[in-house]
């Protein structure tokens, strides 16, 4: 069985498949006129292709996530000030996170999918926003929060077909793609990695 390479170790660990993390350095800026869903899919595919260039004998999985509020991108804030502005904009609003995956098999076949997740923020006070930013490292997170940690306290509701999508990799859809190429960790006679 070919090796399994992923562009982000943190998201894939719970799959219980052996894998190697190989970062993919791609320009993550949206293209002019590009919607968040399109951008996430383009970047997931670009990351998978970048790793595949050097590891064409592997199964390569790229993932990316883009967030939007009222049709505008929510980028990684980079600074505490930007994070505070972004969270204040999200307060009382619904943000849509588009999480995309791209899987390249050793024969070069590309399989893609994406999962939207709606996050409804509760109304946040300025004090709550600043306290949250001080308690959690969110400057490299689209939307300025981490749902798998204290960020969950910022929400009223989350709606998604896949609870792992908001964390950055929709594992339900990923495993569906893996099964399409014969990889199933729950099947005794499946080729394991």
N, C-alpha and C positions, 0 to 999 in steps of 0.2 A: 504494500500500500504506500502511496506517495506521502511525503510529510505534509502536515497541515500547518500553514502559516497564517497568522492573523496580524492585522495592523494595530491592534490594541489589546494587550494582555488582560487588563482589568476586567473587561466585559466577557471574555471567553472562558475564564477559569471554571465557572460553575457547570460547564457543559460536560465535564469529566472525560473529555477526549484529550489525548496527548497532542500538544501543539507547541509551536515556537512563535514568539512575538518578533516581528520584523517591522520596524517603523517605516512609514512611507512619507517622505517629505514632498508634499504638494502644496501649491498655492491655494489657500482655502477661501480666497475672496470671491464673492459672487460675481458673475458676469453681468454686464448691463442688461436690465430687463428680465433677469432670471428670477423665477419664483423660488421660494424656500424649498419646496419639494423637489424641484428640478435640480437645484444646487446640491442638495444632500445626495441625490442619486448620482449626479456627475462626479462628485468628490469621492464617494464610496468606490465607484468604478475606477477612477483615476488612481486611488490608493492601491487597489487590487492589481491594476495593470503595472504600476510602478514596481511593486514587489515581484510580480510575475516575470518581468524583464530579466531579473537575476535568478529566479527560481522557477523555471518553466516546468520542472518535474513535480511540482507541488500543487496541492489544493490551496488556493490563496483566497482569504476572506478580507475584504475591505469594508469599512463601515464609516458612516458620517451622520451627523445630526445638524439640522438647521432649525431655528426657531423663528416664529413670526407672531407679531402682534398687530392686528388690523392691517395685514398685508405688508408690513415692513419688517425687515430682518432684526432680530435681536442677536447681536454679536457677542463674542467673549469680551467682557468689560475691560480687562487689562489694569484698571485702577479702582480703588475703593470708591472714588467719586463717581465714576461711570457706573459702577455696580449699584450705587445708591439711586442714581437717576433711573437706571433700568428697572430696578425693583419698584420704585415709586410709580413708574408707567404701568407696571404689571398689576399693581394693587387694584383689587376689585375687578380685574379683567380676565379674559380667557386667552391663553397663549397656546398656539399649536406648535408642537415639536414634530418634525418630520425626520424619522430615523430610517436610513437606507442601508442596505447591505448589497454587496456584489461578491459573487463567488466565481472564481475562475478555476476550472478543472485542468488537470495536466494536458488534456487534449485541446485546450484553448476555448472550450465552451464557456460562455458567460451566462450566469443566472443572476437575476436582480429582483429585489423586492423592497418595499418600504412600508412603514407602519406610522400612521399619524397618531399622536397622543394629544388630547385636549387637557390642559391644566387650568383650572379655575382658581385664581388667587383670591384669598380673602382680602378684605380691606386692611392694609398694613399701616401702622403708625410710623412716623419718622424714627422714633426711638427703636422700634422693633427692627426696622431696616438696618440701622447702624449697628445695633447689637448683633444681629445675625451676621453681617459682613465681618465683624471683628471675631466672631466665634468660628467661622468656617472659611476655608480657602476656596473662594469661588471666582477668582479673577480670570481663570482660564475655562470658565463654564458658560456656554450660551444660556442666557436667561439669568445669570448671576446666582445660581443656586445648585445644590446637590440634593436630589430627591431621596437618595439612599441614606442620607444623614439628616441633620437638623432642618434642612430645607423643606421637609415634608410638613413642618409646622406652619408654613406659609400658605398652604392650600386649603380650599374648601372641598375640592373634588378633582379626581383624575379619571379620565375616560380613555381607554385604549383596548384593543384586541389582545395586546401582549404587555403584561406588566413589566417586562424587562426592557421594553423599547425606550422608555424615558431615561433609563440609565445609559443608553448609548448603543445597545445592540439587541434587536428583537430576536430572542433565542427561539421562540416558537417558529417564526418564519425561517430562521437560519437552519434549524433542524429539518424543516420541510425541504429546503434546498439540498441539504446534505443527503437526505434519504433519496432524492432524485438521482444522485450520483453513487448510491450504494453504501453510504456511511450511516449506520444506525447504532448508537451505543446500547440500545435495548434489545437488539436482535443477536442471539447467541452465535449465529453463523455469519454475522456481518463482518466485513473486513474491518479490522480495527486499526487505529493509527498509533 
